[in-house]
């Protein structure tokens, strides 16, 4: 009875509430991910194609062995405001993948990927993914950068409206990738778990995925964990929000238009109301020609 | 009031038309010649803003439906399809999801304006009650809409909210099963929620017509809270109210655009970008921000049935407000005590909203209980007594008098515009 359990959770929580804070303040509290500087933050934020390409390389060589990217199509690699590949390059990436399909004869086949295809998942289905990964399927990464956050607290959640800070997800992901440590001596790590100081509960099923020197960059960027974590996070932000640059660009135009329009309307309103303010004794509610007496 | 002016059709076609369907005359008398108190301030522009938001939500919603798939297995992906593949789909979706929040921002300002200036008092009781009905319909529509992306918060929010009905003694479980169309929230639930989410905005539009009709029957309240007596107390709706409404509508759109273009997910929950999973409960199930005060009231009561009843009562009590407030004076301008209690009440509502987002533990629960008590005390104790004991300030003789006594000498240059007040 799920519903009973939920109601019990929601409605009886107040009863045991006075005891709860003690357990929340355990010795291994989760630290707030450090704030990073992202090129896509702020009203003028933009993705850096080179960084997205590096991030894509990491996804291809490391993450994709366990994590799917099912919402993302190959053709989008060549879309404006993305990693900046040419349509031919995107088609070449697609061709590296095998896609399950049905032949004209009705037989199940595997064919080379086409730009219109989406990234195929590394496992046949969720159960296969779970079985191969200790019981829990690795989550899809398409919108991961928007699906994780941490509590900002008062007053920061209000300040964020004005500063437009909304990079909790990227901050968290890059911190998580760098957050693998040896478990403290007094911490009971469950079997199959890995200690990560930024993961809620600290026991994460994913083993440390990235280490210094693991991926060779083509553009001479430092092959460090720090750089990797930033690049893959930027790439995942792009997969989560592929039209971010178009959005911010249009936003600037819309804001400028609305600012000018509201200014014009304000002075129009002011002019209309001047008569009411200056000569209220002359005010007539309706133009005389409109009266029908 | 004297002489509603009437529409005089000029062209031959409009004369022909007016004899058969006097729609131009209706528009003229309702939105052009309609006399509106000349002292209305900017807080009175939110009715127009709400109409704009309703239309904006319907238009964006109708287009979104062309691309959305209401099925438990496909809904989440179809929303991502809208975000990625549909031309300007990201814009449509963010306009719609943030539009819901902006709709509630506007309605809360509209409601608190009514509370401050006593807009619910005789003869505007029906107007006010229609407003409460609109608010309830908005809450239902917003809730139904939030389930449609079929993310984790959609699924679990729907589970928690529909479970309120299981508190009904005897038939609760049956009612909930009936609502779900099954034994848990699932595809039948999503499909009926989608159907109802499409239906309710048009019900809202219908009640808005009644709301505006009632408004035009009794006339607008105003900051002085006294009825217009002569033509000197009113101005024509057009151009006076329309120019003011237009300015504020565009100013409001700037706030709307700020969220849509720059922080489109600020008002949502990260968990809703995780596909719905009946096997995994999110750490904190939190409703959308506009329900948080009522969620806090629900959780403040340590009993399932009474918690739900308290939550329902916290909204239903609004409908009885015209009779709970015993003061004959409408506007808080002339009610020095009520004005203070009003701001305390605003603070209490904001406090409940903040507590609704907090886990129900420790001091938060105690605070929720105190503020819940105060919320009801405001309506059931403070307002009835206050009307009897408060010494109100003398009311101006007329609206024109109240405007002139604000210190604009006739013939003097117009004063610099002041924030929050005009005319």
Interface residues (C-beta under 8 A of the other chain):
Chain A: X2 X3 X6 X7 X9 X10 X11 X12 X13 X14 X15 X17 X18 X20 X21 X24 X43 X71 X72 X73 X76 X139 X140 X142 X143 X144 X146 X147 X148 X149 X154 X160 X161 X164 X166 X168 X169 X200 X240 X242 X243 X246 X247 X248 X250 X251 X252 X254 X255 X258 X259 X261 X262 X265 X266 X268 X269 X270 X272 X273 X274 X276 X277 X278 X279 X280 X281 X283 X284 X285 X286 X287 X290 X291 X292 X293
Chain B: X3 X5 X6 X8 X33 X35 X38 X77 X80 X83 X84 X85 X90 X91 X94 X156 X159 X160 X162 X163 X166 X167 X176 X184 X231 X232 X234 X235 X236 X239 X240 X243 X244 X246 X247 X250 X251 X253 X254 X257 X258 X260 X261 X262 X263 X264 X265 X266 X270 X271 X273 X274 X275 X278 X281 X283 X285 X298 X299 X300 X301 X302 X303 X304 X307 X354 X359 X360 X361 X362 X364 X365 X368 X400 X403 X404 X408 X410 X411 X412 X413 X414 X415 X417 X422 X423
